[in-house]
Amino acid sequence: MNADLSRWDPLAGRPRVKERSRHAGREYLTLIIMRRCVNDEYFLFYIPVPNFCSIRYGIALLLLLCNVIVMSQRVCMSLTMIAMVNSTEPHGLSNTSTKEPQENIKNPVYNWSTEIQGIMLSSIFYGILISQIPAGYFSGIYSLKKMVGSALFLSSLFTLLIPLAAEFGEALVIICRVIQGLFQGIALTTQQVVWVKWAPPLEQVRLTSLSLSGLLLGPCVVLLITGFICDSLGWPMVFYIFGACGCALSLLWFVLFYEDPKDHPCISKSEKEYITSALTQQVSSSAPSLPIKAVLKSPPLWVISLCNFAFFWANSFLSLYTPMFINSKFHINVKENGLLSSLPHLFAWIFAILAGHMADVFLSRNILSLLTIRKLFTLLGLLLPALFSLCLLYLSSSFHGTMIFLILANATGSFCMGGILINVLDIAPRYYGFLKGFTNVIGLTGGLVASTVTGVILSQDQDSPWLKIFFMMVANNVISLIFYLIFAKAEIQDWAKETQNTYL
């Protein structure tokens, strides 16, 4: 039944029930909303809810593609580096190239030390780090459509410039990567604010994890095809292809995305009513000032930030250095390396989608409380990678054992999609954009430190560099998890409620 719901005052809380129904031969989820009339009588309104064939899932898929491109542009250098330099081994000698002159035109080779390689791989995080808090703040002021689209386009533009920058020296490559990271940080932070207006509460984790899973699918895609591109067309074409794809996708974003369901010309009436009714209690009509003191004294926010530090540390290390780890263990060519390096990211993407779906099922069916769901998925996302990393070090004596544990260490981290990566929306939906940027700053600091420290250890430790690197990751995960299990919350904090009148 469709009705003019603006006549009724909504009850506090979330939609009570979702059940399946059929209409015109098609199956829908039906949202049951209880509304109160002016004479205190209660009525149930049944709104047919289109599920996967809907605008909100289309936006999730568009953001998934955006994240695939962003991560492809970020990670591709971790594999092209093997073709760009004459040695990626620690303490490798500066060998002269043995390729023919015409091959050097297609695949120019440079004498970059492992320290410089580590700085190049990590330099993109400097830009991402700088842009997080400003992007989160301005996402509540300026158009999300323009911010995400422009950031994706400019990141793609600087990706196109990297082969040219390499000809002029490593310093210019580092500068390009920093600027590229600056725009990627804007795109990654502002896009998550989209779900404040587009994601019904019972689908927040599912839609968020679907869109963010592109960050895991991206490395899989780039590692899968980069080796073939390097082998057949030369490594510069990797940057040209992913840069061009990003430019094209940014134009598609400007055409297809609308910031509010009420403004989208293609959305159905039932979906519009479903989203707006479900978010009545979630979206504030004003832009309140942030209570800084209360935020800084909030233990739940700090443990989320600490776990973000550990998660990004592990994720960045595994994303950027998996090709080098496989190369150091098996000494295979770049094409085979790309195929093997893509497998952990493929399974991580699958696990991310499953984690989002499972978390929403547990919540919508009242199987577990919201806090239990967040703690459970954070536990799985931080503890399992630590355990499988230890197995990788001590139990993987064969090629197949190494790949199995490497895949599991990567993939199980995706459970955090149903935990810490969405937890900020639980405790402070009014300030989601800014606080997401804040937690991302701390998280990306972990990614920056991990990639830089890994490069330094690989260059200075001749005996067992990977043992030290993996142990640091395990320690980070376990310590952060302990604090999270003690201090985590999943309800809106007092300083983030509508009645709060604290000002900046």
Secondary structure, DSSP 8 states (H G I E B T S, - for coil): ----GGGSEE-SSS--EEEEEEETTEEEEEEEEEEE-TTS-EEEEEEEE--SSSHHHHHHHHHHHHHHHHHHHHHHHHHHHHHHBS--STT-------S-HHHHHHS--B---HHHHHHHHHHHHHHHHHHHHHHHHHTTTS-HHHHHHHHHHHHHHHHHHHHHHHHH-HHHHHHHHHHHHHHHHHHHHHHHTHHHHH--GGGHHHHHHHHHTHHHHHHHHHHHHHHHHHHHT-THHHHHHHHHHHHHHHHHHHHH--SSGGG-TT--HHHHHHHHHHTTTT--SS-----HHHHHT-HHHHHHHHHHHHHHHHHHHHHHHHHHHHHHHH---HHHHHHHHHHHHHHHHHHHHHHHHHHHHHHHTTSS-HHHHHHHHHHHHHHHHHHHHHHHHHT--SHHHHHHHHHHHHHGGGGGGGTHHHHHHHH-GGGHHHHHHHHHHHHHHHHHHHHHHHHHHHHH-SS-HHHHHHHHHHHHHHHHHHHHHHH---S--GGGSTT-----
